[in-house]
Amino acid sequence: MSNLSRIAAASLLVATVALPEMVAAAEAQRFIPDIIISSTIPANGDLNPYGVAFVPPAFPSGGPLTPGDILVSNFNNSNNLQGMGTTIIKLTPDGVIAPAGTASTFFTSSVLGLTTALGVLQHGFVLVGNVPTDSNGAILQGSLQVIDQHGNQVASFTNQLNDPWDLTIDDDFDHATVFVSNVNNGTNMNGSVTRLNLLVSSSGVSVVGNPTVIAAGYMVEPNTAALVLGPTGLAHDRATDVLYVASTADNAIFAVPHASTRSNPSGGNGTGMMIAQNGQLRGPLAHAFPNHPSEIVELTKNGKFVGQFKVDPAPGGAFGLATTVVGLDTARLAFVDDNTNTITVIDQNLVPGD
């Protein structure tokens, strides 16, 4: 990113999702000094923001969410215990910046440890994964919850999901394909990716057919700062049907072909082709490895390093991020720093031809 001065047409931001098509179409961009920094700590004191998602333009009215709002999921509770956070907070970028302890709560979960697996369906539902822990810090079975536009849980999925850690959505309004990364298969901590085909209507969300594990074999290991390291960030290129998987413990980015149609983790060890490892990567799409600063890294789809910028001078801060397009000429980037429990929103002018 080189001070966020460039986002190339064929690039990925390491710590999130692929760039929107309108952003990718611009040959060059420049940032304007429009930055918002707001607390992610709600009244119950939840800490450690993980997931970030924008509410899409077609999201229905009548509830507390408005198109353009930003949602953030919290992983820790007020005592900073991992895997025990229960809240999703919302930030309206043009609204009031929240001091610590006053972030607006959209949803409070009955299950613990809301993860980076956070997304919004344009038909009026929010998806969020959880990886709970017990009183000894051991990881328990997680799930993928479905929340309606009013902040009520309406469904929960567990089939072929083993502690959902992150997700990405291909949203076609009345149906959607969701790719979910998992950090525990219940036996040997083998990271995997599950594909769910969803039927979506105003009355609810259901899974069509059987969820399918399409990739597996990613390294998973315990970690003091992040609880667990494994496959985290996902980005699906619909044009090529390649799913990009950022695996934190492997310190690598993998490309999984035929992501929307494959029926198993075929080929090699099932991880897909490694396109980048080590180099400028420091625990991609999750906490940085110890002794490195927290940063966002930009790569091409072939794994070539483009640039980077620092999120936090201390390790373990950069986690979830998301992008969207505002109007016709502005790209909006939002990312959390779970060292400071804040979300930063940056608007960038798109200037084709510069």
C-alpha positions as CSV (number, residue, x, y, z in Angstrom):
1,M,0.0,0.0,0.0
2,S,3.0,2.3,0.4
3,N,1.3,4.7,2.8
4,L,-2.0,3.6,1.3
5,S,-1.2,5.5,-1.9
6,R,-2.0,2.5,-4.2
7,I,-4.5,-0.2,-4.4
8,A,-3.8,-2.1,-7.6
9,A,-6.5,-3.7,-9.8
10,A,-5.3,-7.2,-8.9
11,S,-4.5,-6.9,-5.2
12,L,-5.5,-8.3,-1.8
13,L,-5.4,-6.5,1.5
14,V,-3.9,-8.8,4.0
15,A,-6.2,-8.7,6.9
16,T,-9.5,-9.0,5.1
17,V,-11.5,-9.3,1.9
18,A,-10.9,-8.7,-1.8
19,L,-11.4,-5.1,-2.9
20,P,-14.8,-4.1,-4.4
21,E,-14.9,-4.1,-8.2
22,M,-15.2,-0.3,-8.3
23,V,-12.1,0.1,-6.3
24,A,-10.2,-2.4,-8.5
25,A,-11.3,-0.6,-11.6
26,A,-9.4,2.5,-10.7
27,E,-5.9,2.6,-12.0
28,A,-4.6,4.8,-9.2
29,Q,-6.0,6.4,-6.0
30,R,-5.0,8.9,-3.4
31,F,-6.2,9.2,0.2
32,I,-7.8,12.3,1.6
33,P,-7.4,13.2,5.3
34,D,-10.8,11.8,6.4
35,I,-10.1,9.5,9.3
36,I,-12.4,8.4,12.1
37,I,-11.1,6.6,15.2
38,S,-13.8,5.3,17.6
39,S,-13.9,2.9,20.6
40,T,-15.3,-0.6,20.1
41,I,-15.9,-1.1,23.9
42,P,-19.7,-1.2,24.7
43,A,-21.3,-0.7,28.1
44,N,-20.7,-4.3,29.2
45,G,-16.9,-3.7,28.7
46,D,-16.3,-6.4,26.1
47,L,-12.7,-6.1,24.6
48,N,-10.6,-7.5,21.7
49,P,-12.5,-6.5,18.5
50,Y,-12.1,-9.2,15.8
51,G,-14.6,-9.1,12.9
52,V,-15.5,-6.0,10.8
53,A,-18.3,-5.8,8.3
54,F,-20.2,-3.1,6.4
55,V,-24.0,-3.0,6.2
56,P,-24.7,-3.2,2.4
57,P,-26.8,-0.6,0.5
58,A,-29.8,-2.9,0.0
59,F,-30.2,-3.7,3.7
60,P,-33.8,-3.2,4.7
61,S,-35.0,-0.4,6.9
62,G,-37.0,-0.7,10.1
63,G,-34.3,-1.8,12.5
64,P,-31.3,-0.3,14.2
65,L,-29.0,-0.8,11.2
66,T,-28.6,1.6,8.3
67,P,-26.7,0.9,5.0
68,G,-23.1,2.1,5.5
69,D,-23.0,1.3,9.3
70,I,-20.0,-0.7,10.4
71,L,-20.3,-3.8,12.7
72,V,-17.6,-5.1,15.0
73,S,-17.6,-8.3,16.9
74,N,-15.8,-8.6,20.3
75,F,-13.9,-11.8,21.3
76,N,-13.0,-11.0,24.9
77,N,-15.2,-10.1,27.9
78,S,-14.6,-7.1,30.2
79,N,-12.0,-9.1,32.2
80,N,-10.1,-9.6,28.9
81,L,-10.7,-13.4,29.0
82,Q,-10.4,-14.8,25.5
83,G,-13.4,-16.5,23.9
84,M,-15.9,-14.9,26.2
85,G,-17.0,-11.8,24.4
86,T,-20.7,-11.6,23.5
87,T,-21.3,-8.3,21.7
88,I,-21.5,-6.9,18.2
89,I,-21.2,-3.1,18.2
90,K,-22.1,-0.7,15.4
91,L,-20.5,2.5,14.3
92,T,-22.2,5.0,12.0
93,P,-19.2,6.6,10.2
94,D,-21.0,10.0,9.9
95,G,-22.3,9.8,13.5
96,V,-20.8,10.5,16.9
97,I,-17.5,9.0,17.8
98,A,-17.8,6.7,20.8
99,P,-15.6,7.1,23.9
100,A,-14.6,3.8,25.6
101,G,-17.6,2.1,27.2
102,T,-20.2,3.8,25.0
103,A,-20.0,2.0,21.7
104,S,-23.5,1.2,20.5
105,T,-24.5,-2.5,20.9
106,F,-26.4,-4.1,18.1
107,F,-26.5,-7.7,19.4
108,T,-25.6,-9.5,22.6
109,S,-25.0,-13.2,22.1
110,S,-26.1,-16.1,24.3
111,V,-22.9,-18.0,23.2
112,L,-19.4,-16.8,23.9
113,G,-16.4,-15.6,21.9
114,L,-17.5,-13.8,18.8
115,T,-14.9,-14.1,16.1
116,T,-13.7,-12.5,12.8
117,A,-16.4,-14.6,11.1
118,L,-18.7,-11.6,10.7
119,G,-20.7,-10.7,7.6
120,V,-24.0,-9.0,6.6
121,L,-26.5,-10.3,4.0
122,Q,-28.3,-7.6,2.0
123,H,-31.7,-9.3,2.6
124,G,-31.5,-8.2,6.3
125,F,-29.4,-10.7,8.3
126,V,-26.1,-10.7,10.0
127,L,-23.8,-13.8,10.3
128,V,-21.3,-14.2,13.1
129,G,-19.2,-17.1,14.2
130,N,-18.1,-18.0,17.7
131,V,-15.2,-19.9,19.3
132,P,-16.0,-20.2,23.0
133,T,-13.7,-21.1,25.9
134,D,-14.3,-22.7,29.3
135,S,-13.1,-21.4,32.7
136,N,-9.7,-23.1,32.0
137,G,-9.3,-21.4,28.6
138,A,-10.0,-24.6,26.6
139,I,-11.7,-24.2,23.2
140,L,-15.3,-25.5,23.0
141,Q,-17.6,-26.2,20.1
142,G,-18.5,-23.0,18.2
143,S,-21.3,-22.2,15.7
144,L,-22.4,-19.7,13.0
145,Q,-25.3,-17.6,14.2
146,V,-27.9,-15.8,12.1
147,I,-29.2,-12.5,13.4
148,D,-32.1,-10.6,12.0
149,Q,-32.2,-6.9,11.3
150,H,-33.6,-6.2,14.7
151,G,-30.8,-7.9,16.6
152,N,-32.5,-11.2,17.3
153,Q,-30.9,-14.6,16.7
154,V,-33.0,-16.6,14.3
155,A,-30.8,-19.6,13.5
156,S,-27.5,-21.3,14.3
157,F,-25.5,-23.7,12.1
158,T,-22.9,-26.2,13.3
159,N,-22.9,-28.9,10.5
160,Q,-19.3,-29.2,9.1
161,L,-18.3,-26.1,11.0
162,N,-15.6,-26.6,13.6
163,D,-15.0,-23.3,15.4
164,P,-15.7,-20.7,12.7
165,W,-12.8,-18.2,12.8
166,D,-13.5,-16.0,9.7
167,L,-15.8,-15.9,6.6
168,T,-16.5,-14.3,3.3
169,I,-19.8,-14.0,1.5
170,D,-20.9,-14.0,-2.2
171,D,-24.3,-12.4,-1.8
172,D,-27.0,-12.7,-4.5
173,F,-29.8,-11.4,-2.4
174,D,-32.2,-14.4,-2.3
175,H,-29.3,-16.9,-2.1
176,A,-25.7,-16.6,-0.9
177,T,-22.5,-18.7,-0.8
178,V,-20.6,-18.4,2.4
179,F,-17.0,-19.7,2.9
180,V,-16.0,-20.2,6.5
181,S,-12.6,-21.0,7.9
182,N,-12.4,-23.3,10.9
183,V,-9.6,-23.6,13.5
184,N,-10.5,-26.9,15.1
185,N,-11.8,-30.2,13.7
186,G,-12.3,-31.7,17.1
187,T,-9.4,-34.2,16.8
188,N,-6.1,-32.9,15.7
189,M,-6.5,-29.1,15.3
190,N,-6.5,-29.3,11.6
191,G,-7.6,-26.0,10.0
192,S,-10.2,-26.2,7.2
193,V,-12.6,-24.2,5.0
194,T,-16.4,-25.0,4.7
195,R,-18.7,-23.8,2.0
196,L,-22.4,-23.2,2.8
197,N,-25.1,-22.5,0.2
198,L,-27.8,-20.4,1.8
199,L,-31.4,-19.7,0.8
200,V,-32.3,-16.2,2.0
201,S,-35.7,-14.6,2.3
202,S,-37.3,-11.9,4.4
203,S,-38.4,-14.6,6.8
204,G,-35.1,-16.4,7.4
205,V,-32.0,-18.1,6.3
206,S,-31.5,-21.8,5.7
207,V,-28.8,-24.1,4.3
208,V,-29.4,-25.7,1.0
209,G,-27.9,-29.2,0.7
210,N,-25.0,-30.3,2.9
211,P,-22.2,-27.9,3.9
212,T,-19.0,-29.0,2.2
213,V,-15.4,-29.0,3.4
214,I,-13.5,-27.7,0.3
215,A,-10.0,-27.2,1.8
216,A,-8.1,-28.6,4.8
217,G,-4.7,-29.2,6.2
218,Y,-3.9,-25.7,7.4
219,M,-1.7,-25.5,10.5
220,V,-3.5,-24.7,13.7
221,E,-1.7,-24.0,17.0
222,P,-2.4,-22.5,20.4
223,N,-1.4,-18.9,20.9
224,T,-1.2,-16.7,24.0
225,A,-2.2,-13.5,22.2
226,A,-4.9,-14.8,19.9
227,L,-6.0,-18.0,21.7
228,V,-5.4,-20.0,18.5
229,L,-3.7,-19.5,15.1
230,G,-5.0,-21.0,12.0
231,P,-6.8,-20.2,8.7
232,T,-8.3,-16.8,9.1
233,G,-9.0,-14.3,6.4
234,L,-10.8,-15.4,3.2
235,A,-11.4,-13.6,-0.1
236,H,-13.2,-15.1,-3.1
237,D,-12.6,-13.9,-6.6
238,R,-15.9,-14.7,-8.3
239,A,-14.4,-14.1,-11.8
240,T,-11.8,-16.9,-11.4
241,D,-13.6,-18.8,-8.7
242,V,-10.4,-18.8,-6.6
243,L,-10.7,-18.6,-2.8
244,Y,-7.7,-17.0,-1.1
245,V,-7.0,-18.3,2.4
246,A,-4.7,-16.5,4.8
247,S,-3.3,-19.0,7.2
248,T,-1.8,-17.3,10.3
249,A,0.1,-20.3,11.7
250,D,1.5,-21.2,8.3
251,N,2.4,-17.5,7.8
252,A,1.2,-18.0,4.2
253,I,-1.5,-17.2,1.6
254,F,-3.1,-20.1,-0.3
255,A,-5.2,-20.1,-3.5
256,V,-8.0,-22.7,-3.6
257,P,-9.3,-23.2,-7.2
258,H,-13.0,-24.0,-8.2
259,A,-14.1,-22.9,-4.7
260,S,-17.8,-22.7,-5.6
261,T,-18.0,-26.1,-7.2
262,R,-15.4,-28.4,-5.6
263,S,-16.8,-31.2,-3.4
264,N,-13.7,-32.0,-1.3
265,P,-10.2,-30.8,-0.5
266,S,-8.8,-32.5,-3.5
267,G,-5.2,-32.2,-4.7
268,G,-2.1,-32.3,-2.6
269,N,-2.9,-31.9,1.1
270,G,-6.0,-30.0,0.3
271,T,-4.8,-26.5,1.2
272,G,-4.7,-25.2,-2.3
273,M,-1.6,-23.6,-3.9
274,M,0.7,-21.5,-1.6
275,I,1.2,-18.2,-3.4
276,A,3.0,-16.3,-0.6
277,Q,4.9,-17.2,2.6
278,N,7.0,-15.3,5.1
279,G,8.6,-12.2,3.6
280,Q,6.4,-9.3,4.6
281,L,3.7,-11.5,6.1
282,R,3.6,-11.6,9.9
283,G,0.6,-13.7,10.8
284,P,-1.7,-12.8,7.8
285,L,-5.2,-11.7,8.6
286,A,-4.9,-12.1,12.3
287,H,-2.6,-11.2,15.1
288,A,1.0,-10.5,14.1
289,F,3.6,-12.9,15.4
290,P,5.5,-11.7,18.5
291,N,8.1,-9.0,18.1
292,H,6.7,-7.6,14.9
293,P,4.5,-4.5,14.6
294,S,0.8,-4.7,13.6
295,E,0.2,-3.8,10.0
296,I,-1.8,-4.2,6.8
297,V,0.0,-5.7,3.8
298,E,-1.1,-5.5,0.2
299,L,-0.3,-8.3,-2.2
300,T,-1.2,-9.0,-5.8
301,K,-3.4,-12.1,-6.5
302,N,-0.2,-13.9,-7.5
303,G,1.3,-13.2,-4.1
304,K,3.7,-10.3,-5.1
305,F,4.2,-7.8,-2.3
306,V,2.9,-4.3,-3.1
307,G,3.1,-2.4,0.1
308,Q,2.2,-2.1,3.8
309,F,1.3,0.3,6.5
310,K,1.4,0.1,10.3
311,V,-1.7,-0.2,12.3
312,D,-0.1,-0.3,15.8
313,P,3.5,-0.1,17.0
314,A,2.9,-3.1,19.2
315,P,2.4,-6.7,18.0
316,G,-1.0,-8.3,18.0
317,G,-3.1,-5.3,17.1
318,A,-4.2,-5.7,13.5
319,F,-7.0,-8.1,13.0
320,G,-10.3,-7.7,11.1
321,L,-10.8,-5.2,8.2
322,A,-13.3,-4.5,5.5
323,T,-13.7,-2.3,2.4
324,T,-16.7,-0.8,0.6
325,V,-17.4,1.9,-1.9
326,V,-19.2,5.2,-0.9
327,G,-20.9,7.1,-3.7
328,L,-19.1,7.0,-7.0
329,D,-15.6,8.0,-6.2
330,T,-14.7,7.1,-2.6
331,A,-13.4,3.8,-1.2
332,R,-13.8,3.3,2.6
333,L,-11.4,1.1,4.6
334,A,-12.3,0.1,8.2
335,F,-10.0,-1.9,10.4
336,V,-9.8,-2.7,14.1
337,D,-6.9,-2.5,16.6
338,D,-7.5,-4.9,19.4
339,N,-4.6,-3.6,21.4
340,T,-6.4,-0.3,21.8
341,N,-9.9,-1.6,21.3
342,T,-10.6,0.9,18.5
343,I,-11.9,0.9,14.9
344,T,-10.4,3.3,12.3
345,V,-12.3,4.3,9.2
346,I,-10.4,5.9,6.3
347,D,-12.0,7.3,3.1
348,Q,-10.0,7.3,-0.1
349,N,-10.7,9.2,-3.3
350,L,-10.6,7.1,-6.4
351,V,-8.8,8.9,-9.2
352,P,-8.8,6.9,-12.4
353,G,-5.9,7.7,-14.7
354,D,-3.5,9.3,-12.2
